[in-house]
Amino acid sequence: MITWAWKVAMQNHAKEKGDGILERVRPFFLHLERINSFVWNGKLITGVAVYMKGSVKKESLRKQIHLSHHCSASFITFIPFPDGDWLKKDGGLYFACMKTMKGRTLNYSLKEDRLLATEKVAHFHQESIGLVSKDIFPVSLTRKWTNRLIRFKNEVGSTLISANEKQLIQYYISVGEEVISGMTAIEELERNALRDKCIVHGDPAHHNFIFRTDELLLIDGDLANYAPHEYDFLQLMNRMLPHCNWSLDEWSRSHIPSVRHCLENPLLCRLLAYPADFYREWLMNPSGRNALLVKMAQQNDLRSRFINSILK
């Protein structure tokens, strides 16, 4: 119950912090510090340390709160604001509070961390399967990858590059186009995943895991969708392969059915050729494009052999 004294204390605290920024949520915090455009580090007036996460879409936060409630062993804990509300709107964004967990992110150059990530994603899949939420939607990987390739080609067309760089880029455009041309068969997998309410995290990057000695949790479920579980593992492999000399040996004896399916089903395995990382980094970090091209050139021999082996 919210008392009159508590309201007065909040109002006084708001006046002390009255800088016009997030004036509706600041009264709930003893301390609030911006980390980036959508994340703040703070301590609620109840004394609980949290990260406050912002989003343009309230549905994005609602589904993560839902996952927090039903997947507590594998997804970061969300807690309500001190007045009991789970969401607040301020400054054009919606906000929710994640309980702070001390730990480190994973490092995919370490084999043990790659194993931890793979096992945790499988655990999340088991814990979330069958969960119904009006804020979780199905995904079309064909549409997603087609749109990303179109954006990539448009951005490349407006960038000054050398002849060698142009040849390298054109090769990876042709690979993307070839992969997409054979993706119609996976639509049945997507329909089955929606029927069975299979949920994927959607972005199992190393920085979306928080690890400490006795616990590993996923964070940032903005891209969680109904989709085949294989999609998370394909993305994991795409991110990890540069650290494995572009070899799939590490996953060849996996006990996880969805991982084995990725490797044993040619229609799925060929999706590993799609250069999702190249397109993503090019689009997300324009200032780092020169360094990205250097990296792609350095790994091209190994990577192109890998691509040829699964597209043959």
C-alpha positions as CSV (number, residue, x, y, z in Angstrom):
1,M,0.0,0.0,0.0
2,I,1.3,3.5,-0.9
3,T,1.2,5.8,2.1
4,W,1.0,9.6,2.1
5,A,4.5,9.8,3.6
6,W,5.9,7.7,0.9
7,K,4.3,9.9,-1.8
8,V,5.8,13.0,-0.1
9,A,9.3,11.4,0.0
10,M,9.0,10.5,-3.7
11,Q,8.0,14.1,-4.5
12,N,10.9,15.5,-2.6
13,H,13.3,13.1,-4.2
14,A,11.9,14.1,-7.6
15,K,12.6,17.8,-6.9
16,E,16.2,17.0,-5.9
17,K,16.6,15.2,-9.2
18,G,14.4,17.6,-11.2
19,D,16.5,17.9,-14.4
20,G,13.6,17.3,-16.7
21,I,14.9,13.9,-17.8
22,L,12.7,10.9,-17.0
23,E,10.9,12.9,-14.4
24,R,8.1,10.3,-14.1
25,V,10.4,7.4,-13.2
26,R,13.2,9.2,-11.3
27,P,11.1,9.5,-8.1
28,F,11.3,5.7,-7.8
29,F,15.1,5.7,-7.6
30,L,17.7,6.7,-5.1
31,H,20.2,6.6,-7.9
32,L,19.9,6.4,-11.7
33,E,22.7,6.5,-14.2
34,R,22.4,6.2,-18.0
35,I,24.5,3.5,-19.6
36,N,23.3,3.8,-23.2
37,S,20.2,4.9,-25.1
38,F,18.0,2.2,-23.6
39,V,19.6,1.0,-20.4
40,W,20.1,2.7,-17.0
41,N,21.8,1.5,-13.9
42,G,20.0,2.4,-10.6
43,K,18.9,1.6,-7.1
44,L,15.2,1.7,-6.3
45,I,14.0,3.6,-3.3
46,T,13.4,0.1,-1.8
47,G,17.2,-0.4,-1.9
48,V,17.1,-3.0,-4.7
49,A,19.8,-2.6,-7.4
50,V,18.3,-2.8,-10.9
51,Y,19.0,-2.1,-14.5
52,M,16.1,-0.1,-16.0
53,K,15.5,-1.2,-19.6
54,G,13.8,1.1,-22.0
55,S,12.0,0.3,-25.3
56,V,10.0,2.1,-27.9
57,K,7.5,-0.8,-27.8
58,K,5.8,-1.8,-24.6
59,E,5.1,-5.3,-26.1
60,S,8.9,-5.9,-26.2
61,L,9.1,-5.4,-22.5
62,R,5.9,-7.2,-21.7
63,K,7.1,-10.4,-23.4
64,Q,10.4,-10.2,-21.5
65,I,8.6,-9.8,-18.2
66,H,6.5,-12.8,-19.2
67,L,9.6,-14.9,-19.9
68,S,11.1,-13.8,-16.6
69,H,8.0,-15.1,-14.8
70,H,7.9,-18.5,-16.6
71,C,11.6,-19.1,-17.3
72,S,13.2,-18.0,-14.1
73,A,16.0,-20.6,-14.3
74,S,17.2,-19.3,-17.6
75,F,16.1,-15.7,-18.1
76,I,17.0,-12.6,-16.1
77,T,14.5,-11.6,-13.3
78,F,12.3,-8.6,-13.9
79,I,10.7,-6.9,-10.9
80,P,8.0,-4.2,-10.5
81,F,8.5,-0.6,-9.7
82,P,7.9,0.2,-6.0
83,D,4.3,1.2,-6.6
84,G,3.6,-2.2,-8.1
85,D,3.6,-1.2,-11.8
86,W,5.6,-3.4,-14.1
87,L,5.9,-0.8,-16.8
88,K,6.3,3.0,-16.9
89,K,6.1,5.4,-19.8
90,D,8.4,8.4,-19.8
91,G,10.2,10.5,-22.4
92,G,8.6,8.6,-25.3
93,L,9.9,5.2,-24.0
94,Y,8.5,2.4,-21.9
95,F,10.6,1.2,-19.0
96,A,10.9,-2.0,-16.9
97,C,13.3,-3.1,-14.1
98,M,15.6,-6.0,-14.3
99,K,17.1,-7.2,-11.0
100,T,20.9,-6.7,-11.1
101,M,23.0,-9.9,-11.4
102,K,26.7,-9.6,-10.7
103,G,28.8,-11.6,-13.2
104,R,30.5,-11.5,-16.5
105,T,29.5,-11.9,-20.1
106,L,30.6,-15.0,-22.0
107,N,33.6,-15.2,-24.3
108,Y,33.1,-17.3,-27.4
109,S,36.9,-17.7,-28.0
110,L,36.7,-20.0,-24.9
111,K,35.5,-23.5,-25.6
112,E,33.9,-23.8,-22.1
113,D,31.9,-20.6,-22.7
114,R,30.7,-21.9,-26.1
115,L,29.5,-25.0,-24.3
116,L,27.9,-23.0,-21.5
117,A,26.0,-20.9,-24.1
118,T,24.8,-23.9,-26.1
119,E,23.5,-25.7,-23.0
120,K,21.8,-22.6,-21.6
121,V,20.0,-21.9,-24.9
122,A,18.8,-25.5,-24.9
123,H,17.6,-25.1,-21.3
124,F,15.8,-21.9,-22.2
125,H,14.0,-23.8,-25.0
126,Q,12.9,-26.5,-22.7
127,E,11.7,-24.1,-20.1
128,S,9.8,-21.8,-22.5
129,I,8.1,-24.4,-24.8
130,G,4.4,-24.2,-24.9
131,L,4.3,-20.7,-23.4
132,V,1.5,-18.6,-24.8
133,S,1.9,-14.8,-25.0
134,K,0.1,-12.2,-27.1
135,D,3.4,-10.3,-27.3
136,I,5.4,-13.1,-28.8
137,F,5.1,-13.4,-32.6
138,P,6.2,-15.9,-35.3
139,V,9.2,-15.0,-37.4
140,S,9.9,-15.5,-41.1
141,L,13.6,-16.1,-41.4
142,T,13.4,-15.8,-45.2
143,R,11.8,-12.4,-45.0
144,K,14.3,-11.3,-42.3
145,W,17.3,-12.3,-44.2
146,T,16.1,-11.0,-47.5
147,N,15.5,-7.6,-46.0
148,R,18.9,-7.6,-44.4
149,L,20.6,-8.5,-47.7
150,I,18.7,-5.7,-49.5
151,R,19.7,-3.2,-46.8
152,F,23.3,-4.4,-47.1
153,K,23.4,-4.0,-50.8
154,N,22.0,-0.5,-50.6
155,E,24.6,0.5,-48.0
156,V,27.4,-1.0,-50.0
157,G,26.4,0.9,-53.1
158,S,26.9,4.2,-51.3
159,T,30.4,3.3,-49.9
160,L,33.8,4.0,-51.6
161,I,35.7,0.7,-51.7
162,S,38.7,-0.7,-53.6
163,A,38.4,-3.3,-56.4
164,N,39.6,-6.1,-54.1
165,E,37.1,-5.1,-51.5
166,K,34.3,-4.9,-54.1
167,Q,35.2,-8.5,-55.2
168,L,35.1,-9.7,-51.6
169,I,31.8,-8.1,-50.9
170,Q,30.3,-9.3,-54.2
171,Y,31.2,-12.9,-53.2
172,Y,29.4,-12.6,-49.9
173,I,26.4,-11.1,-51.6
174,S,26.2,-14.0,-54.0
175,V,26.5,-16.4,-51.1
176,G,23.6,-14.7,-49.3
177,E,21.5,-14.8,-52.5
178,E,22.2,-18.5,-53.0
179,V,21.2,-19.4,-49.4
180,I,18.0,-17.4,-49.6
181,S,17.0,-19.0,-52.9
182,G,16.7,-22.4,-51.2
183,M,14.9,-21.4,-48.0
184,T,11.3,-22.0,-49.0
185,A,11.4,-25.5,-47.5
186,I,12.0,-24.1,-44.0
187,E,8.5,-22.5,-43.9
188,E,7.0,-25.8,-42.7
189,L,9.4,-25.8,-39.8
190,E,8.2,-22.3,-38.8
191,R,4.6,-23.4,-39.0
192,N,5.3,-26.4,-36.8
193,A,7.2,-24.2,-34.3
194,L,4.2,-21.8,-34.1
195,R,1.8,-24.7,-33.5
196,D,4.0,-26.2,-30.7
197,K,4.8,-22.7,-29.3
198,C,8.5,-23.1,-29.6
199,I,10.3,-19.9,-28.5
200,V,13.7,-18.8,-29.5
201,H,15.8,-16.1,-27.8
202,G,16.6,-14.5,-31.1
203,D,20.0,-13.0,-30.2
204,P,22.3,-15.4,-28.4
205,A,25.3,-13.1,-28.7
206,H,28.0,-13.5,-26.0
207,H,27.0,-10.3,-24.3
208,N,23.4,-11.5,-23.8
209,F,24.6,-14.0,-21.2
210,I,25.5,-13.2,-17.6
211,F,27.6,-15.8,-15.8
212,R,28.8,-16.3,-12.3
213,T,30.1,-19.4,-10.5
214,D,26.7,-20.9,-9.8
215,E,24.4,-19.3,-12.4
216,L,24.1,-18.5,-16.0
217,L,21.2,-16.4,-17.3
218,L,20.0,-15.0,-20.7
219,I,19.2,-11.3,-20.9
220,D,17.8,-9.0,-23.6
221,G,14.9,-11.0,-25.0
222,D,13.8,-8.2,-27.4
223,L,14.0,-10.6,-30.4
224,A,12.3,-13.6,-28.7
225,N,9.8,-15.1,-31.2
226,Y,8.0,-18.3,-32.0
227,A,10.4,-20.1,-34.3
228,P,12.2,-23.4,-34.7
229,H,14.7,-24.0,-31.9
230,E,17.3,-24.6,-34.6
231,Y,17.4,-20.9,-35.4
232,D,19.0,-20.1,-32.1
233,F,21.7,-22.8,-32.6
234,L,22.3,-21.7,-36.2
235,Q,22.9,-18.2,-34.9
236,L,25.2,-19.5,-32.1
237,M,27.3,-21.5,-34.6
238,N,27.5,-18.4,-36.9
239,R,28.9,-16.4,-34.0
240,M,31.2,-19.2,-32.8
241,L,32.6,-20.6,-36.0
242,P,35.3,-17.9,-36.4
243,H,36.7,-19.2,-33.1
244,C,36.6,-22.8,-34.3
245,N,38.6,-22.4,-37.5
246,W,35.3,-22.7,-39.4
247,S,34.8,-26.3,-38.4
248,L,31.6,-28.0,-37.2
249,D,33.5,-30.8,-35.3
250,E,32.7,-29.2,-31.9
251,W,29.0,-29.8,-32.4
252,S,29.1,-33.1,-34.3
253,R,28.5,-35.2,-31.2
254,S,26.1,-32.9,-29.4
255,H,23.3,-34.5,-27.3
256,I,20.9,-31.7,-28.2
257,P,18.4,-32.8,-30.8
258,S,18.1,-29.4,-32.4
259,V,21.8,-29.0,-32.8
260,R,22.1,-32.4,-34.5
261,H,19.2,-31.5,-36.7
262,C,21.1,-28.4,-37.8
263,L,24.0,-30.5,-38.9
264,E,22.2,-33.6,-40.3
265,N,19.5,-31.8,-42.3
266,P,21.1,-30.3,-45.5
267,L,18.4,-27.6,-45.8
268,L,19.3,-26.3,-42.3
269,C,23.0,-26.8,-42.5
270,R,23.3,-24.7,-45.7
271,L,21.9,-21.8,-43.7
272,L,25.2,-21.6,-41.9
273,A,26.7,-20.2,-45.1
274,Y,24.6,-17.1,-44.9
275,P,27.0,-14.3,-43.8
276,A,24.7,-12.9,-41.2
277,D,27.6,-11.5,-39.1
278,F,29.1,-9.6,-42.0
279,Y,25.8,-8.0,-43.0
280,R,24.9,-7.2,-39.4
281,E,28.2,-5.6,-38.5
282,W,28.3,-3.6,-41.7
283,L,24.8,-2.1,-41.0
284,M,25.2,-1.6,-37.3
285,N,28.6,0.0,-37.2
286,P,29.4,2.2,-40.3
287,S,32.5,3.6,-38.6
288,G,34.0,0.1,-38.3
289,R,33.6,-1.0,-41.9
290,N,37.3,-0.7,-42.9
291,A,38.2,-2.9,-40.0
292,L,35.4,-5.3,-40.8
293,L,36.6,-5.7,-44.4
294,V,40.2,-6.4,-43.1
295,K,38.7,-9.1,-40.8
296,M,36.7,-10.7,-43.6
297,A,39.7,-10.8,-45.9
298,Q,41.8,-12.5,-43.3
299,Q,39.2,-15.2,-42.7
300,N,38.1,-15.6,-46.3
301,D,40.2,-18.6,-47.2
302,L,38.9,-20.7,-44.3
303,R,35.4,-19.3,-44.5
304,S,35.0,-19.8,-48.3
305,R,36.1,-23.4,-48.0
306,F,33.5,-23.9,-45.2
307,I,30.8,-22.3,-47.4
308,N,31.7,-24.4,-50.4
309,S,31.6,-27.6,-48.3
310,I,28.0,-27.0,-47.2
311,L,26.6,-25.5,-50.4
312,K,28.0,-28.2,-52.7
